[in-house]
Amino acid sequence: MPEISDEELKQFKADQQRAVDLEASKKRLEDENGKFKTRAQDAEGKLSDAEKAKLEAEGNTQALLDTERAEKVKLQDQIKLSNKTTLREKLRNEVSKYAKDAHDVDMIIKVTEHKDLLKLDEELLTVEGTKEYVEKVRETHGYLFSKKRLDVDNKLPKGDDEDFKTEDEKYLSDLRACTTRQQMNDLRRKHGKPVD
């Protein structure tokens, strides 16, 4: 193991202490942010309650009704956003399950021509038809997937291994099977190799 100089050791220790200080500072800022966020939400709630109480005391039911409706719309928007995020994550997880050999799951989800196979229910937060969707995308957009699909044991898929050989491997395999010079020359022509 190479030795380091005293100056490099001091620099390393200083860097290490800076990292510890930065981590502590980050933790403190996250804690403060959480406290301020909670305080802001509490203050917003109290202000809203105070406005409602004032409107009730004045007998201004129309303004009170408008305030309640605005809050309801705001809450509905938050719920819709939360549901969309949840549904998007469920879709992503389902696609990941059926497209283990995908280069990028998000790119598969962006394929729009087969979206009719997916059945997304925003109310029940369910996703159906992902297996069929992934199979169709695999057929039409094969470049989004790895060339070799591996099974659970990381072996070549069941079936003919010939499909997964490179051109040179196929050439060598066919060359070994040749028994006459004519067969070798035909094989070389087939693969674009020079003929004697």
MINUZA-585934 format. One line per 4 residues: number of its first residue (from 1); for each residue x negated, y, z negated of N, C-alpha, C, O. Coordinates in nm, 3 decimals. Each point is the difference from the previous one (the first is absolute). Last residue first. Layout:
N
NUM = X Y Z X Y Z X Y Z X Y Z; ... $
//
This chain:
196
196 = 1.084 -1.902 5.220 -0.131 -0.035 0.058 0.009 -0.001 0.150 -0.100 -0.027 0.068; 0.422 0.349 -0.362 -0.005 -0.139 0.044 -0.135 -0.025 0.066 -0.052 0.086 0.071; 0.256 0.287 -0.466 -0.072 -0.027 0.127 -0.008 -0.149 0.029 -0.021 -0.082 -0.089; 0.446 0.276 -0.181 -0.144 -0.020 -0.025 -0.069 -0.027 0.133 0.063 -0.045 0.095 $
192 = 0.427 0.108 -0.211 -0.077 0.113 0.053 -0.148 -0.010 -0.030 -0.067 0.103 -0.010; 0.438 -0.423 -0.080 -0.034 0.092 -0.109 -0.088 0.115 0.047 -0.045 0.080 -0.082; 0.190 -0.413 0.393 0.121 0.033 -0.076 -0.029 0.105 -0.107 0.081 0.090 -0.023; -0.440 -0.277 0.264 0.076 0.094 0.083 0.125 0.049 -0.076 0.034 0.118 0.002 $
188 = -0.289 -0.452 -0.205 -0.074 0.126 0.001 0.074 0.106 0.082 0.007 0.116 -0.040; 0.165 -0.554 0.040 0.020 0.063 -0.130 -0.071 0.135 -0.006 0.055 0.097 -0.053; -0.122 -0.366 0.431 0.138 0.048 -0.003 0.029 0.077 -0.130 0.065 0.104 0.001; -0.482 -0.319 0.037 0.007 0.116 0.089 0.140 0.060 0.003 0.016 0.122 0.001 $
184 = -0.079 -0.519 -0.248 -0.072 0.111 -0.064 0.009 0.126 0.086 0.025 0.109 -0.051; 0.150 -0.510 0.228 0.085 0.050 -0.108 -0.064 0.120 -0.070 0.069 0.096 -0.033; -0.325 -0.315 0.358 0.112 0.069 0.063 0.094 0.059 -0.105 0.045 0.114 0.012; -0.401 -0.396 -0.146 -0.050 0.133 0.037 0.113 0.083 0.062 0.007 0.120 -0.023 $
180 = 0.133 -0.503 -0.324 -0.067 0.010 0.131 -0.044 0.144 0.024 0.049 0.094 -0.063; 0.176 -0.224 -0.339 -0.083 -0.118 0.023 -0.075 0.007 0.133 -0.096 -0.074 0.021; 0.357 0.410 -0.435 -0.036 -0.023 0.142 -0.092 -0.121 0.012 -0.091 -0.020 -0.081; 0.249 0.215 -0.338 0.087 -0.103 0.057 -0.036 -0.033 0.145 0.046 -0.100 0.055 $
176 = -0.262 0.449 -0.304 -0.036 -0.130 -0.060 0.081 -0.114 0.061 -0.046 -0.114 0.005; 0.149 0.558 0.117 -0.129 -0.041 0.058 -0.043 -0.136 -0.054 -0.055 -0.082 0.074; 0.438 0.299 -0.252 0.028 -0.058 0.132 -0.128 -0.052 0.065 0.002 -0.102 0.070; -0.050 0.328 -0.478 0.078 -0.122 -0.023 0.030 -0.071 0.132 -0.013 -0.122 0.010 $
172 = -0.198 0.541 0.005 -0.091 -0.103 -0.050 0.072 -0.132 -0.023 -0.054 -0.107 0.029; 0.317 0.476 0.102 -0.092 -0.036 0.107 -0.093 -0.112 -0.045 -0.019 -0.098 0.072; 0.305 0.292 -0.390 0.076 -0.084 0.094 -0.091 -0.049 0.112 0.008 -0.116 0.041; -0.192 0.418 -0.344 0.024 -0.128 -0.066 0.077 -0.095 0.092 -0.029 -0.120 0.005 $
168 = -0.040 0.560 0.145 -0.126 -0.075 0.000 0.016 -0.136 -0.066 -0.057 -0.099 0.046; 0.426 0.396 -0.052 -0.024 -0.049 0.136 -0.129 -0.083 0.006 -0.004 -0.103 0.067; 0.240 0.107 -0.537 -0.042 0.106 0.091 -0.023 -0.062 0.137 -0.002 -0.123 0.014; 0.360 -0.088 -0.366 -0.140 -0.002 0.042 -0.029 0.119 0.090 0.087 0.047 0.074 $
164 = 0.346 -0.184 -0.267 -0.077 0.094 -0.078 -0.148 0.000 0.036 -0.080 0.068 -0.066; 0.423 -0.360 0.258 0.050 0.136 0.016 -0.089 0.103 -0.066 0.002 0.117 0.038; -0.073 -0.590 -0.082 -0.048 0.050 0.128 0.043 0.146 0.022 -0.070 0.076 0.066; 0.204 -0.373 -0.428 -0.111 0.090 -0.029 -0.053 0.064 0.126 -0.072 0.099 -0.007 $
160 = 0.577 -0.294 -0.098 -0.117 -0.018 0.085 -0.105 0.105 -0.033 0.024 0.120 0.014; 0.314 -0.243 -0.402 0.021 0.008 0.143 -0.133 -0.016 0.072 -0.096 -0.053 -0.056; 0.192 0.270 -0.441 0.030 -0.132 0.056 0.028 0.017 0.149 0.061 0.098 0.042; -0.383 0.256 -0.266 0.140 -0.041 -0.002 0.018 -0.137 0.063 -0.079 -0.046 0.083 $
156 = -0.379 0.160 -0.326 0.067 0.038 0.123 0.144 -0.047 -0.005 0.029 -0.103 -0.061; -0.217 0.194 -0.407 -0.043 -0.085 0.111 0.065 0.053 0.125 0.090 0.084 -0.005; -0.030 0.055 -0.475 -0.101 0.069 0.081 -0.062 -0.092 0.104 -0.120 0.007 0.027; 0.503 -0.101 -0.322 -0.129 -0.054 -0.040 -0.116 0.062 0.078 -0.111 -0.051 -0.005 $
152 = 0.571 0.170 0.091 -0.026 0.022 -0.141 -0.139 -0.046 -0.042 -0.061 0.062 -0.087; 0.097 0.050 0.597 0.102 -0.051 -0.089 -0.047 0.018 -0.144 -0.102 0.064 -0.025; -0.017 0.248 0.465 -0.049 -0.103 -0.090 0.113 -0.048 -0.089 0.086 0.078 -0.041; -0.164 0.165 0.547 0.088 -0.006 -0.116 -0.047 -0.115 -0.086 -0.011 -0.113 0.046 $
148 = -0.239 0.437 0.335 0.012 -0.133 -0.058 0.091 0.009 -0.121 -0.027 0.076 -0.093; -0.035 0.320 0.326 0.009 -0.099 0.108 0.021 -0.140 -0.056 0.081 -0.077 0.053; 0.107 0.514 -0.309 -0.129 -0.065 0.024 0.017 -0.105 0.108 0.109 -0.054 0.017; 0.228 0.469 -0.005 -0.031 -0.115 -0.084 -0.138 -0.054 0.034 -0.054 0.027 0.107 $
144 = 0.276 0.329 0.127 0.010 0.043 -0.139 -0.037 -0.111 -0.098 -0.005 0.022 -0.121; 0.034 -0.077 0.603 -0.124 0.068 -0.039 0.004 0.052 -0.144 -0.104 0.036 -0.054; 0.485 -0.243 0.286 -0.097 -0.093 -0.057 -0.128 0.065 -0.047 -0.068 -0.054 -0.088; 0.560 0.181 0.233 -0.111 0.086 -0.040 -0.107 -0.084 -0.070 -0.036 0.026 -0.115 $
140 = 0.435 -0.232 0.288 -0.012 0.115 0.089 -0.120 0.089 -0.030 -0.049 0.069 0.090; 0.149 -0.472 -0.348 0.010 -0.036 0.142 -0.032 0.119 0.091 -0.072 -0.014 0.098; 0.096 0.077 -0.566 -0.119 -0.081 0.031 -0.001 -0.038 0.149 -0.106 -0.004 0.063; 0.482 0.221 -0.235 -0.111 0.096 0.014 -0.127 -0.076 0.035 -0.081 0.049 0.079 $
136 = 0.455 -0.309 -0.175 0.021 0.072 0.127 -0.113 0.100 0.024 -0.048 0.013 0.113; 0.049 -0.246 -0.523 -0.024 -0.094 0.111 0.014 0.070 0.136 -0.079 -0.024 0.091; 0.187 0.268 -0.480 -0.145 -0.020 0.010 -0.032 -0.095 0.116 -0.096 0.023 0.073; 0.552 0.047 -0.169 -0.062 0.124 0.048 -0.149 -0.019 0.021 -0.054 0.039 0.104 $
132 = 0.301 -0.386 -0.303 0.029 0.008 0.142 -0.067 0.123 0.062 -0.053 -0.006 0.111; 0.021 -0.040 -0.575 -0.072 -0.110 0.064 0.019 0.007 0.152 -0.097 -0.011 0.075; 0.333 0.316 -0.354 -0.141 0.034 0.019 -0.076 -0.110 0.072 -0.090 0.029 0.079; 0.575 0.022 -0.229 -0.041 -0.011 0.139 -0.148 0.029 0.025 -0.041 0.016 0.115 $
128 = 0.295 0.207 -0.539 0.021 -0.130 0.063 -0.050 0.005 0.144 -0.006 0.106 0.061; 0.024 0.172 -0.576 -0.063 -0.003 0.131 0.019 -0.141 0.056 -0.035 -0.098 -0.066; 0.265 0.452 -0.347 -0.040 -0.131 0.051 -0.057 0.014 0.141 0.035 0.091 0.074; 0.197 0.220 -0.426 -0.146 -0.005 0.009 -0.048 -0.139 0.042 -0.087 -0.059 -0.063 $
124 = 0.545 0.258 0.014 -0.041 -0.120 -0.075 -0.151 -0.017 -0.004 -0.051 -0.086 -0.072; 0.225 0.463 0.302 0.076 -0.005 -0.126 -0.045 -0.118 -0.086 -0.023 0.016 -0.120; -0.157 0.057 0.557 -0.049 0.101 -0.094 0.074 -0.004 -0.132 -0.055 0.039 -0.103; -0.064 -0.410 0.492 0.116 0.049 -0.073 -0.049 0.095 -0.108 -0.061 -0.043 -0.098 $
120 = -0.118 -0.191 0.594 -0.036 0.069 -0.124 0.126 0.055 -0.064 0.077 0.073 0.063; -0.256 -0.432 0.336 0.123 0.044 -0.065 -0.038 0.057 -0.136 -0.033 -0.074 -0.093; -0.219 -0.051 0.605 -0.007 0.027 -0.144 0.135 0.048 -0.051 0.067 0.082 0.064; -0.146 -0.166 0.398 -0.006 -0.128 -0.071 -0.003 0.018 -0.151 0.034 -0.092 -0.075 $
116 = -0.051 0.458 0.389 0.136 -0.052 -0.013 0.004 -0.135 -0.070 0.106 -0.042 -0.047; -0.513 0.273 0.169 0.057 0.043 -0.128 0.142 -0.055 -0.021 0.045 -0.013 -0.113; -0.395 -0.019 0.485 0.067 -0.117 -0.059 0.066 0.034 -0.134 0.035 -0.090 -0.076; -0.285 0.414 0.343 0.084 -0.069 0.098 0.073 -0.122 -0.056 0.093 -0.049 0.063 $
112 = -0.422 0.356 -0.291 0.143 0.034 -0.004 0.088 -0.085 0.091 0.122 -0.006 -0.020; -0.605 0.010 -0.285 0.049 -0.049 0.129 0.152 0.013 0.000 0.068 -0.063 -0.080; -0.337 0.160 -0.309 0.028 0.112 0.090 0.048 -0.044 0.138 0.046 0.083 0.079; -0.190 -0.390 -0.425 0.128 0.061 -0.038 0.038 0.112 0.097 0.119 0.025 0.022 $
108 = -0.538 -0.226 0.024 0.104 -0.097 0.038 0.137 0.059 -0.030 0.094 -0.015 0.079; -0.468 0.256 -0.218 0.013 0.007 0.147 0.108 -0.097 0.049 0.072 0.031 0.095; -0.189 -0.035 -0.552 0.075 0.121 0.033 0.018 0.015 0.151 0.103 0.051 0.045; -0.372 -0.403 -0.221 0.143 -0.026 -0.018 0.083 0.122 0.040 0.108 -0.014 0.057 $
104 = -0.595 -0.149 0.124 0.057 0.110 -0.079 0.151 -0.018 -0.006 0.068 0.008 0.103; -0.342 -0.356 0.071 -0.107 0.097 -0.022 0.050 0.111 -0.092 -0.071 0.041 -0.091; 0.272 -0.550 0.076 0.014 0.130 0.063 -0.120 0.089 -0.031 -0.057 -0.006 -0.109; 0.190 -0.460 -0.035 -0.115 0.020 0.090 0.005 0.135 0.071 -0.070 0.021 0.099 $
100 = 0.417 -0.175 -0.397 -0.124 -0.005 -0.078 -0.123 0.028 0.086 -0.104 0.042 -0.052; 0.630 0.001 0.082 -0.106 0.043 0.092 -0.134 0.005 -0.076 -0.064 0.105 -0.008; 0.481 -0.218 -0.203 0.008 -0.076 0.124 -0.110 0.036 0.100 -0.017 -0.068 0.101; 0.045 0.282 -0.533 0.016 -0.143 -0.028 -0.002 -0.083 0.128 -0.056 -0.109 0.002 $
96 = 0.054 0.584 0.014 -0.131 -0.053 -0.041 0.007 -0.151 -0.022 -0.095 -0.072 0.029; 0.495 0.303 0.054 -0.078 -0.012 0.123 -0.138 -0.058 -0.032 -0.051 -0.084 0.075; 0.324 0.177 -0.443 0.056 -0.110 0.079 -0.080 -0.022 0.129 -0.031 -0.113 0.036; -0.082 0.482 -0.308 -0.035 -0.126 -0.067 0.051 -0.120 0.080 -0.071 -0.100 0.015 $
92 = 0.191 0.530 0.135 -0.144 -0.018 0.016 -0.044 -0.134 -0.061 -0.080 -0.072 0.059; 0.524 0.206 -0.124 -0.022 -0.036 0.140 -0.148 -0.030 0.023 -0.035 -0.099 0.065; 0.152 0.265 -0.485 0.050 -0.137 0.016 -0.024 -0.049 0.143 -0.041 -0.114 0.020; -0.064 0.561 -0.113 -0.096 -0.090 -0.063 0.044 -0.146 0.013 -0.082 -0.088 0.025 $
88 = 0.376 0.418 0.130 -0.119 -0.001 0.085 -0.106 -0.095 -0.058 -0.064 -0.074 0.074; 0.452 0.154 -0.328 0.031 -0.082 0.116 -0.121 -0.012 0.093 -0.026 -0.107 0.055; -0.009 0.395 -0.426 0.008 -0.139 -0.045 0.024 -0.094 0.119 -0.063 -0.104 0.011; 0.073 0.565 0.073 -0.136 -0.041 -0.035 -0.002 -0.146 -0.041 -0.088 -0.076 0.041 $
84 = 0.505 0.270 0.040 -0.075 -0.015 0.125 -0.142 -0.048 -0.027 -0.052 -0.086 0.071; 0.323 0.186 -0.443 0.047 -0.121 0.068 -0.076 -0.023 0.130 -0.036 -0.114 0.031; -0.047 0.513 -0.268 -0.051 -0.115 -0.076 0.039 -0.131 0.068 -0.081 -0.092 0.009; 0.257 0.486 0.168 -0.144 -0.004 0.024 -0.062 -0.121 -0.071 -0.084 -0.069 0.057 $
80 = 0.537 0.154 -0.136 -0.020 -0.044 0.138 -0.149 -0.014 0.032 -0.043 -0.097 0.062; 0.159 0.278 -0.480 0.033 -0.144 0.005 -0.023 -0.054 0.141 -0.055 -0.109 0.017; 0.008 0.571 -0.081 -0.108 -0.071 -0.069 0.023 -0.151 0.006 -0.095 -0.076 0.020; 0.434 0.352 0.148 -0.118 0.005 0.087 -0.117 -0.075 -0.062 -0.072 -0.072 0.070 $
76 = 0.458 0.124 -0.328 0.024 -0.093 0.108 -0.117 -0.005 0.097 -0.038 -0.106 0.049; 0.028 0.423 -0.398 -0.019 -0.136 -0.052 0.022 -0.104 0.109 -0.073 -0.099 0.006; 0.162 0.549 0.104 -0.144 -0.016 -0.027 -0.029 -0.142 -0.049 -0.096 -0.062 0.046; 0.544 0.184 0.012 -0.065 -0.014 0.130 -0.150 -0.025 -0.019 -0.060 -0.084 0.068 $
72 = 0.308 0.180 -0.454 0.038 -0.131 0.053 -0.069 -0.026 0.134 -0.052 -0.109 0.024; 0.005 0.532 -0.223 -0.077 -0.101 -0.073 0.029 -0.140 0.054 -0.090 -0.082 0.014; 0.344 0.433 0.161 -0.140 0.014 0.044 -0.089 -0.104 -0.069 -0.087 -0.059 0.062; 0.536 0.089 -0.199 -0.009 -0.059 0.134 -0.144 0.006 0.052 -0.049 -0.095 0.060 $
68 = 0.147 0.308 -0.469 0.009 -0.146 -0.014 -0.015 -0.069 0.135 -0.066 -0.103 0.010; 0.091 0.570 -0.011 -0.125 -0.043 -0.063 -0.004 -0.152 -0.013 -0.101 -0.063 0.030; 0.500 0.262 0.122 -0.105 0.011 0.102 -0.134 -0.049 -0.054 -0.074 -0.068 0.071; 0.432 0.097 -0.371 0.023 -0.108 0.094 -0.107 -0.001 0.109 -0.050 -0.106 0.039 $
64 = 0.052 0.464 -0.338 -0.039 -0.123 -0.072 0.015 -0.121 0.092 -0.087 -0.087 0.001; 0.242 0.497 0.157 -0.147 0.002 -0.003 -0.052 -0.125 -0.070 -0.101 -0.056 0.042; 0.565 0.111 -0.045 -0.045 -0.021 0.138 -0.154 -0.004 0.006 -0.057 -0.086 0.066; 0.285 0.183 -0.476 0.000 -0.142 0.035 -0.050 -0.025 0.141 -0.058 -0.106 0.026 $
60 = 0.040 0.484 -0.410 -0.030 -0.001 0.143 -0.015 -0.145 0.047 -0.111 -0.051 0.018; 0.180 0.247 -0.474 0.117 -0.052 0.068 -0.018 -0.004 0.152 0.098 -0.009 0.074; -0.403 0.135 -0.449 0.059 0.107 0.078 0.126 -0.046 0.072 0.077 0.081 0.051; -0.326 -0.391 -0.303 0.045 0.104 -0.093 0.069 0.114 0.075 0.097 0.058 -0.050 $
56 = -0.299 -0.403 0.301 0.120 -0.051 -0.069 0.057 0.107 -0.091 0.121 0.020 -0.005; -0.528 0.072 0.220 0.110 0.001 0.096 0.130 -0.049 -0.063 0.107 0.053 0.029; -0.497 -0.070 -0.289 0.036 0.139 0.024 0.119 0.007 0.096 0.094 0.077 -0.021; -0.283 -0.497 -0.062 0.071 0.047 -0.120 0.048 0.144 0.021 0.111 0.035 -0.040 $
52 = -0.381 -0.223 0.374 0.132 -0.064 -0.001 0.083 0.050 -0.118 0.119 0.029 0.015; -0.567 0.108 0.017 0.080 0.062 0.107 0.142 -0.056 0.001 0.096 0.073 0.020; -0.402 -0.268 -0.315 0.035 0.135 -0.045 0.085 0.071 0.105 0.096 0.069 -0.034; -0.272 -0.493 0.141 0.104 -0.013 -0.102 0.046 0.137 -0.048 0.120 0.022 -0.022 $
48 = -0.481 -0.033 0.317 0.122 -0.042 0.070 0.116 -0.011 -0.098 0.112 0.043 0.028; -0.534 0.044 -0.205 0.048 0.116 0.075 0.131 -0.033 0.071 0.093 0.081 0.001; -0.313 -0.429 -0.221 0.058 0.094 -0.097 0.057 0.122 0.070 0.107 0.050 -0.036; -0.337 -0.367 0.298 0.125 -0.057 -0.051 0.069 0.095 -0.096 0.122 0.017 0.005 $
44 = -0.549 0.099 0.154 0.096 0.007 0.111 0.136 -0.052 -0.045 0.103 0.057 0.036; -0.460 -0.098 -0.334 0.040 0.140 0.012 0.104 0.016 0.110 0.096 0.076 -0.016; -0.288 -0.502 -0.038 0.085 0.033 -0.115 0.052 0.143 0.009 0.117 0.026 -0.026; -0.425 -0.168 0.351 0.128 -0.067 0.020 0.096 0.031 -0.115 0.119 0.022 0.022 $
40 = -0.557 0.142 -0.056 0.072 0.068 0.108 0.136 -0.063 0.023 0.099 0.070 0.020; -0.389 -0.275 -0.328 0.049 0.129 -0.051 0.082 0.073 0.106 0.105 0.057 -0.029; -0.322 -0.454 0.156 0.111 -0.029 -0.092 0.061 0.129 -0.053 0.122 0.013 -0.008; -0.504 0.028 0.271 0.111 -0.046 0.083 0.122 -0.028 -0.087 0.112 0.037 0.035 $
36 = -0.516 0.072 -0.247 0.060 0.117 0.064 0.120 -0.039 0.086 0.099 0.073 0.005; -0.347 -0.420 -0.209 0.068 0.081 -0.102 0.070 0.119 0.063 0.115 0.029 -0.033; -0.381 -0.301 0.312 0.119 -0.072 -0.044 0.080 0.079 -0.101 0.123 0.004 0.005; -0.537 0.167 0.131 0.096 0.007 0.110 0.130 -0.069 -0.038 0.108 0.052 0.027 $
32 = -0.471 -0.086 -0.322 0.059 0.134 -0.003 0.105 0.015 0.109 0.106 0.059 -0.023; -0.350 -0.460 0.018 0.085 0.009 -0.119 0.071 0.135 -0.007 0.120 0.007 -0.027; -0.439 -0.069 0.366 0.119 -0.083 0.026 0.097 0.006 -0.116 0.121 0.008 0.019; -0.536 0.207 -0.069 0.086 0.072 0.094 0.127 -0.079 0.033 0.108 0.058 0.013 $
28 = -0.437 -0.263 -0.285 0.060 0.113 -0.072 0.096 0.075 0.091 0.110 0.037 -0.042; -0.363 -0.382 0.233 0.100 -0.055 -0.091 0.074 0.112 -0.074 0.122 -0.004 -0.015; -0.487 0.124 0.286 0.112 -0.047 0.082 0.113 -0.052 -0.088 0.117 0.032 0.023; -0.518 0.084 -0.230 0.069 0.121 0.046 0.123 -0.038 0.082 0.106 0.060 -0.013 $
24 = -0.393 -0.405 -0.122 0.071 0.054 -0.116 0.081 0.123 0.039 0.114 0.017 -0.045; -0.389 -0.201 0.373 0.109 -0.094 -0.029 0.082 0.051 -0.119 0.123 -0.006 0.003; -0.513 0.243 0.111 0.104 0.018 0.101 0.120 -0.090 -0.026 0.115 0.041 0.018; -0.494 -0.093 -0.293 0.066 0.128 -0.027 0.113 0.026 0.098 0.108 0.046 -0.039 $
20 = -0.380 -0.423 0.110 0.080 -0.020 -0.121 0.078 0.127 -0.032 0.118 -0.006 -0.034; -0.423 0.031 0.387 0.113 -0.087 0.038 0.092 -0.023 -0.120 0.123 0.002 0.014; -0.523 0.233 -0.087 0.094 0.081 0.076 0.122 -0.081 0.040 0.113 0.050 -0.006; -0.464 -0.277 -0.200 0.070 0.083 -0.098 0.102 0.090 0.069 0.110 0.020 -0.050 $
16 = -0.390 -0.281 0.323 0.091 -0.088 -0.074 0.081 0.081 -0.101 0.120 -0.023 -0.016; -0.458 0.242 0.252 0.112 -0.032 0.089 0.103 -0.086 -0.071 0.121 0.018 0.017; -0.518 0.071 -0.245 0.077 0.123 0.012 0.123 -0.023 0.089 0.109 0.047 -0.032; -0.416 -0.399 -0.008 0.074 0.018 -0.127 0.086 0.126 0.005 0.112 0.001 -0.050 $
12 = -0.395 -0.080 0.419 0.103 -0.104 -0.006 0.085 0.016 -0.126 0.122 -0.009 0.006; -0.498 0.283 0.040 0.104 0.040 0.096 0.117 -0.098 -0.004 0.116 0.040 0.003; -0.497 -0.144 -0.256 0.070 0.115 -0.060 0.115 0.044 0.091 0.109 0.031 -0.049; -0.386 -0.367 0.216 0.078 -0.052 -0.112 0.080 0.112 -0.066 0.117 -0.017 -0.032 $
8 = -0.422 0.128 0.371 0.118 -0.065 0.058 0.090 -0.056 -0.110 0.123 0.003 0.013; -0.532 0.182 -0.149 0.086 0.106 0.055 0.128 -0.059 0.059 0.108 0.054 -0.020; -0.446 -0.345 -0.133 0.070 0.063 -0.113 0.095 0.108 0.049 0.109 0.018 -0.056; -0.207 -0.410 0.402 -0.080 0.096 -0.075 0.083 0.059 -0.114 0.122 -0.013 -0.003 $
4 = -0.056 -0.493 0.201 0.035 0.138 0.033 -0.081 0.093 -0.089 -0.040 -0.038 -0.110; -0.023 -0.497 0.325 0.009 0.089 -0.114 0.037 0.141 0.046 -0.028 0.039 0.114; 0.155 -0.536 0.116 -0.085 0.118 0.006 0.021 0.089 -0.123 0.111 0.012 -0.051; -0.066 -0.555 0.076 0.085 0.117 0.000 -0.090 0.123 0.000 -0.091 0.010 -0.082 $
//
